[in-house]
Amino acid sequence: MGLSLFVSSVGAMMVVFCATMFIVFQHGMLWVPVLITTMAVFACFVYCERLLRAIVDVSHPATASGSPFKEEK
């Protein structure tokens, strides 16, 4: 529950930040918010990819490939 709330709050902060950039730089310098939004979206994709890998690593049981503590016969 805590991890999903954290991920949703990071996403909401990125959306609000990008919207604020478009409001602040709406006159004459439109390339600035477009550039920053592009970088933020790229960072979000990298973050989500790494978070997914971490969740898979944590949820994957350690015994899936064989436990190193197995008794030999």
PDB file of N, CA, C, O and CB in Angstrom:
ATOM      1  N   MET A   1       0.829  -1.184   0.000  1.00  0.00           N
ATOM      2  CA  MET A   1       0.000   0.000   0.000  1.00  0.00           C
ATOM      3  C   MET A   1       0.880   1.257   0.000  1.00  0.00           C
ATOM      4  O   MET A   1       0.609   2.210  -0.731  1.00  0.00           O
ATOM      5  CB  MET A   1      -0.946  -0.007   1.214  1.00  0.00           C
ATOM      6  N   GLY A   2       1.906   1.250   0.804  1.00  0.00           N
ATOM      7  CA  GLY A   2       2.773   2.415   0.897  1.00  0.00           C
ATOM      8  C   GLY A   2       3.527   2.680  -0.393  1.00  0.00           C
ATOM      9  O   GLY A   2       3.689   3.831  -0.799  1.00  0.00           O
ATOM     10  N   LEU A   3       3.988   1.618  -1.038  1.00  0.00           N
ATOM     11  CA  LEU A   3       4.732   1.782  -2.285  1.00  0.00           C
ATOM     12  C   LEU A   3       3.841   2.310  -3.396  1.00  0.00           C
ATOM     13  O   LEU A   3       4.270   3.153  -4.184  1.00  0.00           O
ATOM     14  CB  LEU A   3       5.358   0.460  -2.706  1.00  0.00           C
ATOM     15  N   SER A   4       2.615   1.831  -3.469  1.00  0.00           N
ATOM     16  CA  SER A   4       1.706   2.323  -4.517  1.00  0.00           C
ATOM     17  C   SER A   4       1.326   3.784  -4.282  1.00  0.00           C
ATOM     18  O   SER A   4       1.189   4.547  -5.239  1.00  0.00           O
ATOM     19  CB  SER A   4       0.437   1.456  -4.575  1.00  0.00           C
ATOM     20  N   LEU A   5       1.154   4.181  -3.021  1.00  0.00           N
ATOM     21  CA  LEU A   5       0.883   5.585  -2.734  1.00  0.00           C
ATOM     22  C   LEU A   5       2.079   6.462  -3.080  1.00  0.00           C
ATOM     23  O   LEU A   5       1.914   7.582  -3.563  1.00  0.00           O
ATOM     24  CB  LEU A   5       0.512   5.763  -1.265  1.00  0.00           C
ATOM     25  N   PHE A   6       3.271   5.957  -2.838  1.00  0.00           N
ATOM     26  CA  PHE A   6       4.479   6.695  -3.182  1.00  0.00           C
ATOM     27  C   PHE A   6       4.579   6.896  -4.685  1.00  0.00           C
ATOM     28  O   PHE A   6       4.877   7.996  -5.150  1.00  0.00           O
ATOM     29  CB  PHE A   6       5.717   5.968  -2.663  1.00  0.00           C
ATOM     30  N   VAL A   7       4.333   5.847  -5.437  1.00  0.00           N
ATOM     31  CA  VAL A   7       4.414   5.933  -6.901  1.00  0.00           C
ATOM     32  C   VAL A   7       3.360   6.896  -7.437  1.00  0.00           C
ATOM     33  O   VAL A   7       3.649   7.697  -8.326  1.00  0.00           O
ATOM     34  CB  VAL A   7       4.236   4.537  -7.543  1.00  0.00           C
ATOM     35  N   SER A   8       2.147   6.827  -6.907  1.00  0.00           N
ATOM     36  CA  SER A   8       1.099   7.734  -7.385  1.00  0.00           C
ATOM     37  C   SER A   8       1.396   9.180  -7.008  1.00  0.00           C
ATOM     38  O   SER A   8       1.076  10.088  -7.775  1.00  0.00           O
ATOM     39  CB  SER A   8      -0.258   7.320  -6.819  1.00  0.00           C
ATOM     40  N   SER A   9       2.000   9.414  -5.844  1.00  0.00           N
ATOM     41  CA  SER A   9       2.331  10.790  -5.476  1.00  0.00           C
ATOM     42  C   SER A   9       3.457  11.340  -6.341  1.00  0.00           C
ATOM     43  O   SER A   9       3.443  12.523  -6.681  1.00  0.00           O
ATOM     44  CB  SER A   9       2.722  10.867  -4.001  1.00  0.00           C
ATOM     45  N   VAL A  10       4.424  10.517  -6.703  1.00  0.00           N
ATOM     46  CA  VAL A  10       5.494  10.968  -7.607  1.00  0.00           C
ATOM     47  C   VAL A  10       4.914  11.312  -8.972  1.00  0.00           C
ATOM     48  O   VAL A  10       5.287  12.323  -9.568  1.00  0.00           O
ATOM     49  CB  VAL A  10       6.594   9.882  -7.750  1.00  0.00           C
ATOM     50  N   GLY A  11       4.022  10.499  -9.462  1.00  0.00           N
ATOM     51  CA  GLY A  11       3.369  10.783 -10.743  1.00  0.00           C
ATOM     52  C   GLY A  11       2.549  12.065 -10.704  1.00  0.00           C
ATOM     53  O   GLY A  11       2.583  12.856 -11.647  1.00  0.00           O
ATOM     54  N   ALA A  12       1.815  12.272  -9.623  1.00  0.00           N
ATOM     55  CA  ALA A  12       1.016  13.495  -9.493  1.00  0.00           C
ATOM     56  C   ALA A  12       1.906  14.731  -9.419  1.00  0.00           C
ATOM     57  O   ALA A  12       1.580  15.767  -9.999  1.00  0.00           O
ATOM     58  CB  ALA A  12       0.122  13.420  -8.249  1.00  0.00           C
ATOM     59  N   MET A  13       3.024  14.628  -8.712  1.00  0.00           N
ATOM     60  CA  MET A  13       3.945  15.770  -8.634  1.00  0.00           C
ATOM     61  C   MET A  13       4.531  16.099  -9.997  1.00  0.00           C
ATOM     62  O   MET A  13       4.712  17.273 -10.320  1.00  0.00           O
ATOM     63  CB  MET A  13       5.072  15.483  -7.639  1.00  0.00           C
ATOM     64  N   MET A  14       4.830  15.090 -10.801  1.00  0.00           N
ATOM     65  CA  MET A  14       5.378  15.344 -12.134  1.00  0.00           C
ATOM     66  C   MET A  14       4.349  16.014 -13.033  1.00  0.00           C
ATOM     67  O   MET A  14       4.690  16.912 -13.803  1.00  0.00           O
ATOM     68  CB  MET A  14       5.858  14.040 -12.771  1.00  0.00           C
ATOM     69  N   VAL A  15       3.094  15.587 -12.943  1.00  0.00           N
ATOM     70  CA  VAL A  15       2.033  16.203 -13.752  1.00  0.00           C
ATOM     71  C   VAL A  15       1.843  17.660 -13.363  1.00  0.00           C
ATOM     72  O   VAL A  15       1.734  18.529 -14.228  1.00  0.00           O
ATOM     73  CB  VAL A  15       0.706  15.435 -13.590  1.00  0.00           C
ATOM     74  N   VAL A  16       1.804  17.925 -12.069  1.00  0.00           N
ATOM     75  CA  VAL A  16       1.608  19.299 -11.603  1.00  0.00           C
ATOM     76  C   VAL A  16       2.803  20.173 -11.978  1.00  0.00           C
ATOM     77  O   VAL A  16       2.624  21.325 -12.374  1.00  0.00           O
ATOM     78  CB  VAL A  16       1.388  19.326 -10.080  1.00  0.00           C
ATOM     79  N   PHE A  17       4.002  19.646 -11.858  1.00  0.00           N
ATOM     80  CA  PHE A  17       5.193  20.397 -12.226  1.00  0.00           C
ATOM     81  C   PHE A  17       5.176  20.767 -13.704  1.00  0.00           C
ATOM     82  O   PHE A  17       5.466  21.907 -14.065  1.00  0.00           O
ATOM     83  CB  PHE A  17       6.446  19.594 -11.901  1.00  0.00           C
ATOM     84  N   CYS A  18       4.838  19.807 -14.555  1.00  0.00           N
ATOM     85  CA  CYS A  18       4.801  20.078 -15.997  1.00  0.00           C
ATOM     86  C   CYS A  18       3.701  21.081 -16.343  1.00  0.00           C
ATOM     87  O   CYS A  18       3.904  21.945 -17.195  1.00  0.00           O
ATOM     88  CB  CYS A  18       4.586  18.772 -16.781  1.00  0.00           C
ATOM     89  N   ALA A  19       2.542  20.978 -15.695  1.00  0.00           N
ATOM     90  CA  ALA A  19       1.470  21.941 -15.948  1.00  0.00           C
ATOM     91  C   ALA A  19       1.877  23.340 -15.517  1.00  0.00           C
ATOM     92  O   ALA A  19       1.570  24.317 -16.198  1.00  0.00           O
ATOM     93  CB  ALA A  19       0.193  21.523 -15.224  1.00  0.00           C
ATOM     94  N   THR A  20       2.568  23.438 -14.386  1.00  0.00           N
ATOM     95  CA  THR A  20       3.043  24.736 -13.923  1.00  0.00           C
ATOM     96  C   THR A  20       4.053  25.336 -14.892  1.00  0.00           C
ATOM     97  O   THR A  20       4.049  26.546 -15.122  1.00  0.00           O
ATOM     98  CB  THR A  20       3.662  24.608 -12.537  1.00  0.00           C
ATOM     99  N   MET A  21       4.909  24.511 -15.455  1.00  0.00           N
ATOM    100  CA  MET A  21       5.890  25.014 -16.410  1.00  0.00           C
ATOM    101  C   MET A  21       5.192  25.608 -17.638  1.00  0.00           C
ATOM    102  O   MET A  21       5.625  26.637 -18.158  1.00  0.00           O
ATOM    103  CB  MET A  21       6.854  23.889 -16.831  1.00  0.00           C
ATOM    104  N   PHE A  22       4.116  24.964 -18.105  1.00  0.00           N
ATOM    105  CA  PHE A  22       3.399  25.500 -19.258  1.00  0.00           C
ATOM    106  C   PHE A  22       2.706  26.810 -18.916  1.00  0.00           C
ATOM    107  O   PHE A  22       2.610  27.694 -19.767  1.00  0.00           O
ATOM    108  CB  PHE A  22       2.379  24.486 -19.766  1.00  0.00           C
ATOM    109  N   ILE A  23       2.217  26.954 -17.679  1.00  0.00           N
ATOM    110  CA  ILE A  23       1.563  28.199 -17.272  1.00  0.00           C
ATOM    111  C   ILE A  23       2.584  29.327 -17.158  1.00  0.00           C
ATOM    112  O   ILE A  23       2.323  30.446 -17.602  1.00  0.00           O
ATOM    113  CB  ILE A  23       0.824  28.009 -15.930  1.00  0.00           C
ATOM    114  N   VAL A  24       3.735  29.044 -16.572  1.00  0.00           N
ATOM    115  CA  VAL A  24       4.737  30.081 -16.349  1.00  0.00           C
ATOM    116  C   VAL A  24       5.379  30.536 -17.651  1.00  0.00           C
ATOM    117  O   VAL A  24       5.572  31.734 -17.854  1.00  0.00           O
ATOM    118  CB  VAL A  24       5.806  29.581 -15.396  1.00  0.00           C
ATOM    119  N   PHE A  25       5.709  29.613 -18.525  1.00  0.00           N
ATOM    120  CA  PHE A  25       6.428  29.941 -19.759  1.00  0.00           C
ATOM    121  C   PHE A  25       5.521  29.960 -20.990  1.00  0.00           C
ATOM    122  O   PHE A  25       5.962  29.567 -22.070  1.00  0.00           O
ATOM    123  CB  PHE A  25       7.548  28.950 -19.976  1.00  0.00           C
ATOM    124  N   GLN A  26       4.282  30.400 -20.862  1.00  0.00           N
ATOM    125  CA  GLN A  26       3.363  30.352 -21.995  1.00  0.00           C
ATOM    126  C   GLN A  26       3.607  31.456 -23.018  1.00  0.00           C
ATOM    127  O   GLN A  26       3.167  31.324 -24.160  1.00  0.00           O
ATOM    128  CB  GLN A  26       1.953  30.436 -21.502  1.00  0.00           C
ATOM    129  N   HIS A  27       4.285  32.529 -22.655  1.00  0.00           N
ATOM    130  CA  HIS A  27       4.471  33.647 -23.582  1.00  0.00           C
ATOM    131  C   HIS A  27       5.885  33.640 -24.150  1.00  0.00           C
ATOM    132  O   HIS A  27       6.840  33.974 -23.449  1.00  0.00           O
ATOM    133  CB  HIS A  27       4.186  34.988 -22.881  1.00  0.00           C
ATOM    134  N   GLY A  28       6.020  33.261 -25.414  1.00  0.00           N
ATOM    135  CA  GLY A  28       7.271  33.433 -26.127  1.00  0.00           C
ATOM    136  C   GLY A  28       8.288  32.318 -25.983  1.00  0.00           C
ATOM    137  O   GLY A  28       9.073  32.098 -26.906  1.00  0.00           O
ATOM    138  N   MET A  29       8.309  31.620 -24.888  1.00  0.00           N
ATOM    139  CA  MET A  29       9.341  30.592 -24.669  1.00  0.00           C
ATOM    140  C   MET A  29       8.683  29.225 -24.489  1.00  0.00           C
ATOM    141  O   MET A  29       8.859  28.578 -23.457  1.00  0.00           O
ATOM    142  CB  MET A  29      10.216  30.940 -23.426  1.00  0.00           C
ATOM    143  N   LEU A  30       7.936  28.797 -25.482  1.00  0.00           N
ATOM    144  CA  LEU A  30       7.226  27.530 -25.386  1.00  0.00           C
ATOM    145  C   LEU A  30       8.172  26.335 -25.427  1.00  0.00           C
ATOM    146  O   LEU A  30       7.820  25.257 -24.948  1.00  0.00           O
ATOM    147  CB  LEU A  30       6.215  27.420 -26.502  1.00  0.00           C
ATOM    148  N   TRP A  31       9.358  26.505 -25.987  1.00  0.00           N
ATOM    149  CA  TRP A  31      10.299  25.389 -26.094  1.00  0.00           C
ATOM    150  C   TRP A  31      10.811  24.948 -24.725  1.00  0.00           C
ATOM    151  O   TRP A  31      11.204  23.792 -24.566  1.00  0.00           O
ATOM    152  CB  TRP A  31      11.474  25.777 -26.987  1.00  0.00           C
ATOM    153  N   VAL A  32      10.817  25.835 -23.739  1.00  0.00           N
ATOM    154  CA  VAL A  32      11.326  25.484 -22.404  1.00  0.00           C
ATOM    155  C   VAL A  32      10.430  24.444 -21.728  1.00  0.00           C
ATOM    156  O   VAL A  32      10.940  23.411 -21.294  1.00  0.00           O
ATOM    157  CB  VAL A  32      11.430  26.745 -21.520  1.00  0.00           C
ATOM    158  N   PRO A  33       9.123  24.670 -21.620  1.00  0.00           N
ATOM    159  CA  PRO A  33       8.304  23.630 -20.980  1.00  0.00           C
ATOM    160  C   PRO A  33       8.223  22.336 -21.786  1.00  0.00           C
ATOM    161  O   PRO A  33       8.092  21.253 -21.214  1.00  0.00           O
ATOM    162  CB  PRO A  33       6.913  24.153 -20.750  1.00  0.00           C
ATOM    163  N   VAL A  34       8.303  22.447 -23.117  1.00  0.00           N
ATOM    164  CA  VAL A  34       8.290  21.229 -23.941  1.00  0.00           C
ATOM    165  C   VAL A  34       9.538  20.404 -23.668  1.00  0.00           C
ATOM    166  O   VAL A  34       9.459  19.184 -23.527  1.00  0.00           O
ATOM    167  CB  VAL A  34       8.196  21.581 -25.448  1.00  0.00           C
ATOM    168  N   LEU A  35      10.689  21.061 -23.595  1.00  0.00           N
ATOM    169  CA  LEU A  35      11.938  20.363 -23.305  1.00  0.00           C
ATOM    170  C   LEU A  35      11.915  19.736 -21.906  1.00  0.00           C
ATOM    171  O   LEU A  35      12.296  18.578 -21.734  1.00  0.00           O
ATOM    172  CB  LEU A  35      13.123  21.326 -23.431  1.00  0.00           C
ATOM    173  N   ILE A  36      11.474  20.495 -20.924  1.00  0.00           N
ATOM    174  CA  ILE A  36      11.446  19.985 -19.549  1.00  0.00           C
ATOM    175  C   ILE A  36      10.434  18.859 -19.410  1.00  0.00           C
ATOM    176  O   ILE A  36      10.692  17.882 -18.707  1.00  0.00           O
ATOM    177  CB  ILE A  36      11.116  21.113 -18.560  1.00  0.00           C
ATOM    178  N   THR A  37       9.287  18.978 -20.069  1.00  0.00           N
ATOM    179  CA  THR A  37       8.286  17.906 -20.013  1.00  0.00           C
ATOM    180  C   THR A  37       8.813  16.639 -20.666  1.00  0.00           C
ATOM    181  O   THR A  37       8.567  15.541 -20.167  1.00  0.00           O
ATOM    182  CB  THR A  37       6.983  18.347 -20.696  1.00  0.00           C
ATOM    183  N   THR A  38       9.532  16.773 -21.773  1.00  0.00           N
ATOM    184  CA  THR A  38      10.121  15.608 -22.435  1.00  0.00           C
ATOM    185  C   THR A  38      11.125  14.911 -21.524  1.00  0.00           C
ATOM    186  O   THR A  38      11.136  13.684 -21.428  1.00  0.00           O
ATOM    187  CB  THR A  38      10.801  16.023 -23.745  1.00  0.00           C
ATOM    188  N   MET A  39      11.961  15.691 -20.862  1.00  0.00           N
ATOM    189  CA  MET A  39      12.929  15.102 -19.934  1.00  0.00           C
ATOM    190  C   MET A  39      12.234  14.451 -18.744  1.00  0.00           C
ATOM    191  O   MET A  39      12.678  13.408 -18.264  1.00  0.00           O
ATOM    192  CB  MET A  39      13.911  16.167 -19.444  1.00  0.00           C
ATOM    193  N   ALA A  40      11.147  15.054 -18.263  1.00  0.00           N
ATOM    194  CA  ALA A  40      10.411  14.493 -17.130  1.00  0.00           C
ATOM    195  C   ALA A  40       9.731  13.177 -17.511  1.00  0.00           C
ATOM    196  O   ALA A  40       9.705  12.235 -16.719  1.00  0.00           O
ATOM    197  CB  ALA A  40       9.367  15.498 -16.621  1.00  0.00           C
ATOM    198  N   VAL A  41       9.186  13.116 -18.717  1.00  0.00           N
ATOM    199  CA  VAL A  41       8.540  11.880 -19.167  1.00  0.00           C
ATOM    200  C   VAL A  41       9.582  10.769 -19.319  1.00  0.00           C
ATOM    201  O   VAL A  41       9.326   9.624 -18.945  1.00  0.00           O
ATOM    202  CB  VAL A  41       7.792  12.109 -20.508  1.00  0.00           C
ATOM    203  N   PHE A  42      10.748  11.102 -19.863  1.00  0.00           N
ATOM    204  CA  PHE A  42      11.814  10.108 -19.976  1.00  0.00           C
ATOM    205  C   PHE A  42      12.236   9.607 -18.592  1.00  0.00           C
ATOM    206  O   PHE A  42      12.409   8.406 -18.386  1.00  0.00           O
ATOM    207  CB  PHE A  42      13.026  10.701 -20.723  1.00  0.00           C
ATOM    208  N   ALA A  43      12.398  10.535 -17.651  1.00  0.00           N
ATOM    209  CA  ALA A  43      12.767  10.142 -16.286  1.00  0.00           C
ATOM    210  C   ALA A  43      11.682   9.280 -15.642  1.00  0.00           C
ATOM    211  O   ALA A  43      11.984   8.362 -14.880  1.00  0.00           O
ATOM    212  CB  ALA A  43      13.026  11.385 -15.425  1.00  0.00           C
ATOM    213  N   CYS A  44      10.439   9.575 -15.945  1.00  0.00           N
ATOM    214  CA  CYS A  44       9.331   8.778 -15.407  1.00  0.00           C
ATOM    215  C   CYS A  44       9.361   7.361 -15.960  1.00  0.00           C
ATOM    216  O   CYS A  44       9.129   6.406 -15.218  1.00  0.00           O
ATOM    217  CB  CYS A  44       7.985   9.440 -15.732  1.00  0.00           C
ATOM    218  N   PHE A  45       9.642   7.208 -17.253  1.00  0.00           N
ATOM    219  CA  PHE A  45       9.737   5.877 -17.835  1.00  0.00           C
ATOM    220  C   PHE A  45      10.890   5.078 -17.229  1.00  0.00           C
ATOM    221  O   PHE A  45      10.745   3.888 -16.949  1.00  0.00           O
ATOM    222  CB  PHE A  45       9.908   5.978 -19.343  1.00  0.00           C
ATOM    223  N   VAL A  46      12.015   5.723 -17.031  1.00  0.00           N
ATOM    224  CA  VAL A  46      13.158   5.041 -16.416  1.00  0.00           C
ATOM    225  C   VAL A  46      12.825   4.634 -14.985  1.00  0.00           C
ATOM    226  O   VAL A  46      13.151   3.527 -14.557  1.00  0.00           O
ATOM    227  CB  VAL A  46      14.409   5.946 -16.436  1.00  0.00           C
ATOM    228  N   TYR A  47      12.173   5.534 -14.248  1.00  0.00           N
ATOM    229  CA  TYR A  47      11.782   5.250 -12.868  1.00  0.00           C
ATOM    230  C   TYR A  47      10.817   4.069 -12.806  1.00  0.00           C
ATOM    231  O   TYR A  47      10.988   3.168 -11.984  1.00  0.00           O
ATOM    232  CB  TYR A  47      11.142   6.490 -12.227  1.00  0.00           C
ATOM    233  N   CYS A  48       9.812   4.071 -13.666  1.00  0.00           N
ATOM    234  CA  CYS A  48       8.834   2.977 -13.672  1.00  0.00           C
ATOM    235  C   CYS A  48       9.480   1.647 -14.054  1.00  0.00           C
ATOM    236  O   CYS A  48       9.142   0.607 -13.488  1.00  0.00           O
ATOM    237  CB  CYS A  48       7.691   3.295 -14.640  1.00  0.00           C
ATOM    238  N   GLU A  49      10.403   1.679 -15.007  1.00  0.00           N
ATOM    239  CA  GLU A  49      11.081   0.447 -15.410  1.00  0.00           C
ATOM    240  C   GLU A  49      11.908  -0.120 -14.259  1.00  0.00           C
ATOM    241  O   GLU A  49      11.894  -1.327 -14.019  1.00  0.00           O
ATOM    242  CB  GLU A  49      11.979   0.702 -16.630  1.00  0.00           C
ATOM    243  N   ARG A  50      12.615   0.732 -13.561  1.00  0.00           N
ATOM    244  CA  ARG A  50      13.431   0.262 -12.437  1.00  0.00           C
ATOM    245  C   ARG A  50      12.574  -0.178 -11.264  1.00  0.00           C
ATOM    246  O   ARG A  50      12.922  -1.125 -10.560  1.00  0.00           O
ATOM    247  CB  ARG A  50      14.391   1.351 -11.989  1.00  0.00           C
ATOM    248  N   LEU A  51      11.455   0.505 -11.050  1.00  0.00           N
ATOM    249  CA  LEU A  51      10.540   0.103  -9.985  1.00  0.00           C
ATOM    250  C   LEU A  51       9.940  -1.262 -10.291  1.00  0.00           C
ATOM    251  O   LEU A  51       9.800  -2.093  -9.393  1.00  0.00           O
ATOM    252  CB  LEU A  51       9.428   1.147  -9.802  1.00  0.00           C
ATOM    253  N   LEU A  52       9.585  -1.499 -11.543  1.00  0.00           N
ATOM    254  CA  LEU A  52       9.043  -2.796 -11.927  1.00  0.00           C
ATOM    255  C   LEU A  52      10.075  -3.898 -11.721  1.00  0.00           C
ATOM    256  O   LEU A  52       9.741  -4.982 -11.243  1.00  0.00           O
ATOM    257  CB  LEU A  52       8.580  -2.773 -13.384  1.00  0.00           C
ATOM    258  N   ARG A  53      11.328  -3.624 -12.080  1.00  0.00           N
ATOM    259  CA  ARG A  53      12.375  -4.616 -11.844  1.00  0.00           C
ATOM    260  C   ARG A  53      12.545  -4.907 -10.359  1.00  0.00           C
ATOM    261  O   ARG A  53      12.725  -6.060  -9.968  1.00  0.00           O
ATOM    262  CB  ARG A  53      13.695  -4.139 -12.432  1.00  0.00           C
ATOM    263  N   ALA A  54      12.488  -3.863  -9.528  1.00  0.00           N
ATOM    264  CA  ALA A  54      12.630  -4.051  -8.085  1.00  0.00           C
ATOM    265  C   ALA A  54      11.469  -4.862  -7.518  1.00  0.00           C
ATOM    266  O   ALA A  54      11.671  -5.721  -6.660  1.00  0.00           O
ATOM    267  CB  ALA A  54      12.718  -2.696  -7.377  1.00  0.00           C
ATOM    268  N   ILE A  55      10.259  -4.593  -7.992  1.00  0.00           N
ATOM    269  CA  ILE A  55       9.098  -5.343  -7.512  1.00  0.00           C
ATOM    270  C   ILE A  55       9.209  -6.804  -7.921  1.00  0.00           C
ATOM    271  O   ILE A  55       8.897  -7.694  -7.130  1.00  0.00           O
ATOM    272  CB  ILE A  55       7.791  -4.735  -8.055  1.00  0.00           C
ATOM    273  N   VAL A  56       9.648  -7.057  -9.143  1.00  0.00           N
ATOM    274  CA  VAL A  56       9.808  -8.445  -9.599  1.00  0.00           C
ATOM    275  C   VAL A  56      10.891  -9.144  -8.780  1.00  0.00           C
ATOM    276  O   VAL A  56      10.722 -10.299  -8.390  1.00  0.00           O
ATOM    277  CB  VAL A  56      10.161  -8.491 -11.111  1.00  0.00           C
ATOM    278  N   ASP A  57      11.999  -8.453  -8.517  1.00  0.00           N
ATOM    279  CA  ASP A  57      13.075  -9.055  -7.730  1.00  0.00           C
ATOM    280  C   ASP A  57      12.633  -9.365  -6.311  1.00  0.00           C
ATOM    281  O   ASP A  57      13.016 -10.394  -5.754  1.00  0.00           O
ATOM    282  CB  ASP A  57      14.280  -8.136  -7.700  1.00  0.00           C
ATOM    283  N   VAL A  58      11.836  -8.495  -5.725  1.00  0.00           N
ATOM    284  CA  VAL A  58      11.386  -8.706  -4.351  1.00  0.00           C
ATOM    285  C   VAL A  58      10.314  -9.792  -4.289  1.00  0.00           C
ATOM    286  O   VAL A  58      10.314 -10.614  -3.374  1.00  0.00           O
ATOM    287  CB  VAL A  58      10.849  -7.396  -3.758  1.00  0.00           C
ATOM    288  N   SER A  59       9.411  -9.795  -5.252  1.00  0.00           N
ATOM    289  CA  SER A  59       8.303 -10.744  -5.199  1.00  0.00           C
ATOM    290  C   SER A  59       8.682 -12.137  -5.690  1.00  0.00           C
ATOM    291  O   SER A  59       8.006 -13.113  -5.363  1.00  0.00           O
ATOM    292  CB  SER A  59       7.154 -10.225  -6.012  1.00  0.00           C
ATOM    293  N   HIS A  60       9.740 -12.239  -6.460  1.00  0.00           N
ATOM    294  CA  HIS A  60      10.179 -13.536  -6.965  1.00  0.00           C
ATOM    295  C   HIS A  60      10.774 -14.321  -5.799  1.00  0.00           C
ATOM    296  O   HIS A  60      11.719 -13.857  -5.161  1.00  0.00           O
ATOM    297  CB  HIS A  60      11.219 -13.376  -8.131  1.00  0.00           C
ATOM    298  N   PRO A  61      10.245 -15.472  -5.522  1.00  0.00           N
ATOM    299  CA  PRO A  61      10.766 -16.224  -4.383  1.00  0.00           C
ATOM    300  C   PRO A  61      12.207 -16.681  -4.605  1.00  0.00           C
ATOM    301  O   PRO A  61      12.623 -16.992  -5.721  1.00  0.00           O
ATOM    302  CB  PRO A  61       9.881 -17.429  -4.110  1.00  0.00           C
ATOM    303  N   ALA A  62      12.934 -16.708  -3.523  1.00  0.00           N
ATOM    304  CA  ALA A  62      14.344 -17.102  -3.603  1.00  0.00           C
ATOM    305  C   ALA A  62      14.503 -18.573  -3.951  1.00  0.00           C
ATOM    306  O   ALA A  62      15.568 -18.994  -4.404  1.00  0.00           O
ATOM    307  CB  ALA A  62      15.047 -16.808  -2.289  1.00  0.00           C
ATOM    308  N   THR A  63      13.472 -19.341  -3.746  1.00  0.00           N
ATOM    309  CA  THR A  63      13.565 -20.781  -4.016  1.00  0.00           C
ATOM    310  C   THR A  63      13.168 -21.147  -5.435  1.00  0.00           C
ATOM    311  O   THR A  63      13.092 -22.334  -5.754  1.00  0.00           O
ATOM    312  CB  THR A  63      12.698 -21.541  -3.048  1.00  0.00           C
ATOM    313  N   ALA A  64      12.915 -20.179  -6.295  1.00  0.00           N
ATOM    314  CA  ALA A  64      12.467 -20.491  -7.649  1.00  0.00           C
ATOM    315  C   ALA A  64      13.535 -21.235  -8.451  1.00  0.00           C
ATOM    316  O   ALA A  64      13.215 -22.132  -9.231  1.00  0.00           O
ATOM    317  CB  ALA A  64      12.077 -19.215  -8.373  1.00  0.00           C
ATOM    318  N   SER A  65      14.783 -20.867  -8.263  1.00  0.00           N
ATOM    319  CA  SER A  65      15.839 -21.525  -9.011  1.00  0.00           C
ATOM    320  C   SER A  65      16.582 -22.552  -8.156  1.00  0.00           C
ATOM    321  O   SER A  65      17.618 -23.077  -8.564  1.00  0.00           O
ATOM    322  CB  SER A  65      16.814 -20.494  -9.551  1.00  0.00           C
ATOM    323  N   GLY A  66      16.064 -22.824  -7.009  1.00  0.00           N
ATOM    324  CA  GLY A  66      16.703 -23.786  -6.123  1.00  0.00           C
ATOM    325  C   GLY A  66      17.345 -23.081  -4.947  1.00  0.00           C
ATOM    326  O   GLY A  66      18.030 -22.073  -5.119  1.00  0.00           O
ATOM    327  N   SER A  67      17.134 -23.590  -3.794  1.00  0.00           N
ATOM    328  CA  SER A  67      17.672 -22.965  -2.605  1.00  0.00           C
ATOM    329  C   SER A  67      19.109 -23.411  -2.388  1.00  0.00           C
ATOM    330  O   SER A  67      19.417 -24.590  -2.567  1.00  0.00           O
ATOM    331  CB  SER A  67      16.813 -23.297  -1.384  1.00  0.00           C
ATOM    332  N   PRO A  68      19.999 -22.494  -2.007  1.00  0.00           N
ATOM    333  CA  PRO A  68      21.363 -22.888  -1.733  1.00  0.00           C
ATOM    334  C   PRO A  68      21.489 -23.660  -0.414  1.00  0.00           C
ATOM    335  O   PRO A  68      22.542 -24.227  -0.123  1.00  0.00           O
ATOM    336  CB  PRO A  68      22.249 -21.665  -1.705  1.00  0.00           C
ATOM    337  N   PHE A  69      20.421 -23.680   0.375  1.00  0.00           N
ATOM    338  CA  PHE A  69      20.429 -24.358   1.684  1.00  0.00           C
ATOM    339  C   PHE A  69      19.755 -25.713   1.632  1.00  0.00           C
ATOM    340  O   PHE A  69      19.423 -26.278   2.674  1.00  0.00           O
ATOM    341  CB  PHE A  69      19.743 -23.497   2.728  1.00  0.00           C
ATOM    342  N   LYS A  70      19.545 -26.247   0.431  1.00  0.00           N
ATOM    343  CA  LYS A  70      18.915 -27.541   0.283  1.00  0.00           C
ATOM    344  C   LYS A  70      19.869 -28.645   0.758  1.00  0.00           C
ATOM    345  O   LYS A  70      21.073 -28.608   0.507  1.00  0.00           O
ATOM    346  CB  LYS A  70      18.495 -27.770  -1.182  1.00  0.00           C
ATOM    347  N   GLU A  71      19.297 -29.603   1.435  1.00  0.00           N
ATOM    348  CA  GLU A  71      20.121 -30.724   1.889  1.00  0.00           C
ATOM    349  C   GLU A  71      20.401 -31.669   0.727  1.00  0.00           C
ATOM    350  O   GLU A  71      19.498 -32.034  -0.027  1.00  0.00           O
ATOM    351  CB  GLU A  71      19.429 -31.481   3.047  1.00  0.00           C
ATOM    352  N   GLU A  72      21.639 -32.052   0.600  1.00  0.00           N
ATOM    353  CA  GLU A  72      22.006 -33.001  -0.453  1.00  0.00           C
ATOM    354  C   GLU A  72      21.837 -34.414   0.068  1.00  0.00           C
ATOM    355  O   GLU A  72      22.098 -34.691   1.239  1.00  0.00           O
ATOM    356  CB  GLU A  72      23.461 -32.769  -0.936  1.00  0.00           C
ATOM    357  N   LYS A  73      21.396 -35.311  -0.813  1.00  0.00           N
ATOM    358  CA  LYS A  73      21.179 -36.705  -0.406  1.00  0.00           C
ATOM    359  C   LYS A  73      22.350 -37.559  -0.762  1.00  0.00           C
ATOM    360  O   LYS A  73      22.343 -38.760  -0.494  1.00  0.00           O
ATOM    361  CB  LYS A  73      19.931 -37.268  -1.041  1.00  0.00           C
TER     362      LYS A  73
END
